[in-house]
Amino acid sequence: MQTIINKVINEKNIHFYKKYSSYLLYLSNEKQINDSEGDDSYTNDENTKVFFKIQLNPQDMSIIYNIVDKKTIEKILSLCANKYKRSKTSIGYSNEKQEQYKLTNSINRTSSTVFLYTLRSRSVIEENQIDEDSSIVYTKDENIIELENTICNLVKIPLCYLEPLAIVKYEKNNYFNLHHDGSFRRATLLIYLNDVDKDGETIFPCHNLSIKPIQGSGVFWYNNISIDDDYAITYCTNKINQITYEEQNNKYHHILDENNNSSVFRTDSAKVYYPSSYSNTQEQPTTYFHNSFQDASFIKNNTTTNNTHTNTNETSSQNTNSNHVLKKKKDLIIFLNDKNNLHKYSIDLVYDELGNTYIADMTMVHQANRVTEQYKYVINCFFNVNIVRNI
């Protein structure tokens, strides 16, 4: 047990625990394995399969440790050696079918990728799911198949939604700028296959999070929000407050600009890019995301301050917020059914094949910082909103 504790909390990440409020959750202590069995692929130093989870403040986001053992990591890297091809991004519109998305190289992503497809007894591969420019490796390795099972059990999402594992290599000076994994992907588990002593962090700017790569650990988050989730109301309320705050700020600066005849500096939106996938389940188009996304409490405080400047701003704020008070699900449904609201507040809706509705969570944009002195290997485990494999 102490071995795992030392792996979870060490000099590489102690700053994280000092900076962010979080709690340690002991997930599982599964069956003991006798030495006589001779199979150590599922054990740590104390002969027990153990997972640890750090629950973060962002909605259902977490760090999970000890997901994959060194033996399986070595097997994966061996299978993919000398097979990597330039990683791509894809362009399309949220209302288009996924097969309509177009693959492209991008200066905003310089990594390389191999897609790992596990062949199970009932696996079916459709030809139209295979991109001819992708590097694909097929395997029946039991350790890798068990890893996929473990991943799905940990995040509580059925295996049929898991896309083929994307093994990504970042060589020296490689990076992936700010991007979103795609709202048609319900969730992502990013697993680190090696320690990176310097740089190479995964950054979530909207949540002020910087995750250091530690071998065998993973970061899990949801890319979209079910409208049945209480957080959907919180998210849309935050977006309303964000736009209201920005509109008031713009009006106030415009008044200052007219009165003082001076120029006003405004920060442009940041471009967001989307990584390509192995199959035709491609991401949304290049879009824009405001770096100034604020939570409700921050906006409320700043709006109160700005309202003291003019009565016009105060009236505008009251009118805007009074029209969109989201307290219950029925309020949310009415709000989302108005396409003008979706456009004004930059809210994208996604529908799965069963007719369920999701909201794209654009606070989950992230970036892979440049690796300066060594390589970095990761697994992108993407969970689609639709079934993507027969099992």
N, C-alpha and C positions, 0 to 999 in steps of 0.2 A: 504493500500500500504506500509506503513512504517513497518508493521509486516513482510512482505516479504523481504524488504530491510534488516532488522535486521537479518533475517534468512540467507540471502545470504552472507552478509559481517559481520563477527563477530570475536570474539577472536580465534576461532578454525581455521579460514582460512585466516585471514588478512595477514599473512606472504606470502600466495600465491600471493595475488594481488600486494604486494610490490616487489616480486621476478620476476614474469613473466608478460610480456606485454600481455594484453588481453582486451577485451571490453565486456560491459554488454549489452545484447540485450533483449529488452522486447518482448516476443514472442506473447502473446495473452492476451486479456482482454475480456473473453467471457460473455455470458448473465448474467445479474443480476438475482438472485434467491430471490423471496420474502420470508420473514420469515414465511408467512402463509402456504407455501408449506411443511414446516416441514422436508425437506430433506437437510441435511448439508454435505452430502458425497462428494459433488463436490466443496465445498467452503472453503475459508480461513476465517480468523477472520473478514474480511471486506465484506463477502458475495459475493466474486468474485473469479472465477476460473482464476488463474494467473500462468504463467510459466515464469521462467527466464533462460536464456542460457548464459553461458560463453564460447565464442569461443576461442579455444586455438590455438597456433601456428602450431602444427602438423596438417597434412592435414585433414580437416573436423572433427577434434576431438573437443568435447565440454563437458561441465558440465551443466546439466539441473536440476533446483531446483523445488521443489513442485510437483513432478510427481505423487506421491501417498499420500493419506491422512492417518491419524492415524487409522481411522475406518477400512479401507481396509487392512492396515498392520496387525491390530489385528486379522482380519478375516483369513488372509493368515497364520499367525503363529499358530492360533488355529486349522486350518485344518491340518497343517503339524506336530503338536505336537506328539511326541512319534512315528513318522513314518520315521525318518531319517535313512538312511543306508550309509555306508562308500562310499565316493566319489571315482570314478575310473578314470583312464586315459586309453587311447586307443593307439594301435600301428598298423601302416599300412604304405602303400606307397602312395604318392600323385597320382600315376597313377592307383591305385586300386579303385574298386567300394567301396562305403562307407560301404556296408554290409560285406565287407571282413575284416574290421578292428577288432582287438581283444581287448576286455576289460581286464584290469588288475589293481590290487591294486598297489600302488606306495608309497614309503617312501617320495616322493616329494610332496605328497598331503595328508593331514590328516583331511580334512573337511568331512562333511556328507551332503547328498542331498535327497530332495524329488522333484519329477516331478509333476507339477500341470497342469492337462489337463482340459480345459474348454469344457463343452459339450454344443454346440450350436445346433440349430434346424437341421442343415445339416452336423453336424460333422461326420466324418467317421474315425474309428480307424482300421488300418490294423494290424493283429496279428503279422506279421513279423517285425513291427516297435517297438514292446514292448519287452524290455529286461527283462527276468524273474528275474534277480538279482536286478532290480531297484525298488525303492519304488515309487508308483504312486498313486496320489489322483485325483479323478474326481470331478468336481464341476460344478453346474449351477448357481453359485452365480453371480448376476447381477453386483455387484461392481467389481468383478474380471474380468468379461467379458468386462466391460467398461474400466478397466485399460489396458487390451490388446489393445483395440481400441485406447485409448489415446497414448499408447506407439508407435503404428504404425503411428498415425497422427503426432506425434512430430518428428519422424525421417524420415518421408516421404517414408516408405517402406510398401507395401501392407501386409495385415494380413496373406495371404496365405503362406508367406515366414517365418513367425514366428514359431519357434519350441516351444513345450510346455515349460512353464516357469520352470526354475530350481531354486528351493529354497535351498540355501546353508547355512549351519550352521557351524560357526567356534567356537569351544569351546576353553577354555583356552589352550594356547600353540599350537593351530592349525595354519596351514599355507598352502600356495600353492606356491612352488618355481617357478622360471622363466619358463613361458610357453606361447604358442600361442593358440588362441581359434580355430584354424583350418582355412585354406585358403578356404575351401568349404563353410565357413560361411562368407557371405559378410560383416556382421557388428555385433557388440555387444553393448547392452545397459546394464550396470551393475548398479543396483539400490540398495541403502543402506536402510535397514529396521530399523536400529537403530543407534543412535549416539554412537561412540566409543571414549572415552575420551583419551585413551592412546594406542598407537601402532595400528596395524591393517590397516595401510595405503595400498593403491593400488599404486604400483611403476611401472613407465614406464622408465626404465633406459636409453633407447636410446634417449629419449626426456627430460631427467632430470626432470621428473614430479613425484610428490608425492601427492596423492589425499587422503584427510582425510574423513572418513565416516561421513556423516551428514544425519540424517533420512529424507527419502523422496526424496533425491537427487540421481542423476545418472550420470555416465560417459559413453559417447557414442563415438565409434570409428569404422572405417572400417578395416577389416582384410585383404582385398585384394583391388586391384586397377584395374578398367576397363582399357583396353588398349586404349579406346577412351578418357580417362581422360588425360588432359595435365600433370598431376602429374606422370603418368606412365613414361614419358620421363625423368622427374627429378629423379625419383626413380632409373631407370636403369643407368642413368648417374652417380648418386652417387655410385652405386654398382661398376661400372667400375672404378671410381676414387679410391674407397676403395681398391679394389684388386690391382690396379696399385701401390698405395701408399705402401701397405703391401709387394708387391713383391720387390719394390725398397728398402724398409727398410731391408728386409731379405737379399738381395744381399749386401747391405752396411754392415750389421752386420757380414755377412759371410766373407767379405773382412777383416774386423777388426779382426775377429776370427782367420783367417789364418795368418795375419801379427803379431798379438800380442800373438797368441797361447793361447788365453784365452777363457773361456766358455761364451756363450751368453744366457741370460735368456729370454725366450719367454713365454707369457701367453697363456695357452691352451684355446680352445673354451669352452663356457659354454653349458651344456646340456639344452635343452628346451623340456618341456613335454606338453602334450595336454590333456585337460579334456575330459571325456567321456560325451556323450549326452544321453538323454532318449531313443531315437530311434536308428536306425542303421546308422544314419548320424554321423559317428564317425570322429575324427580328424586325422590329418596326423601322421606319425610315430615320435618316438623320433628322434630328429635331432640335428644339431649343429648350433649355432649362434655365430658369433664373437662379443664379447663385445665392440670391438674397432671400431664399425661402425661409420663412420665419414660423415659429410655433405660435399658438394662439396667445399665450401669455405675453410673449415678447411684443407681438403686434398690438395687443390691447394696451400695454404700457406706453408704447411709442405713439399710438393713435391718440391716446389721452393727452400726451404732450403736444402733439401737433395741432390738436383741436383748439388749443388756446390761442392760436395765431389768428384765425378768422372764423366768423360765424358760418361762412359758406362751407368750409370743411366739416364743421360739426354737423350741419344739416345733411350734407352728402353722406356722412358716415351713418347717421341714423336711418336715412332712407334706404341705403344699401343693405345694412344688416337686418333691418326690420322685414325686408322682403324674403330673406333666406335664414330663418331660424330653424335649424335642424336638430330636433330633439328626439324624434322617433323615426323608425324605419319608413313609415308612410311619408314623412316630410322629405326624407332622402329620395324616395322613389319619385315624388312629384318634382323635386329639384333636378334629378337626373333625366327625367323625361323631356325636359326643356332643352333642346339643342343649343339655344342661345347661351344657356348656363355653361354647357360643356365647352363651348368656344371661348366665352369670356374668362372662365376660370381655369382654362387649360386642363380639362379633365378628359381622359381617354377611357372609353368603355371597351371591354373585351368579353366575348361570348364563347363558351365552350360548346362542344357538339351536343350536350344535353340541355342547352338553353340557359345555363347558369350565367349570371352576370358578374363581372369583376371590374374593379377600378385599377388602372395602372398606378403603382406607387412610385412616383418619380423622385421621391426622397431617397430611393435606393440606388441612385447613380453612384458609381465608384470608379476608381482608377487603380491601375497597377503601376506603382512608381518604378522609375528606371533602375535597373540592376547595374551597378557600376563595377563590381569586382569579381563576381562569380555568377554561375548559371542559377536559374530558379526553375523548378519543375512543379506543376500543379495539375490537379484533375478538376475540370469543370463538370459538375454533376447537375445537369439541367432537368427540371421536372416540368413537363408540358401540361397545359390545361386540358389537352385531349390525349387519348390513348395513342401511344406511338409504337408499341411493340406487342406482339402476341407471345404469351408465356405459358 
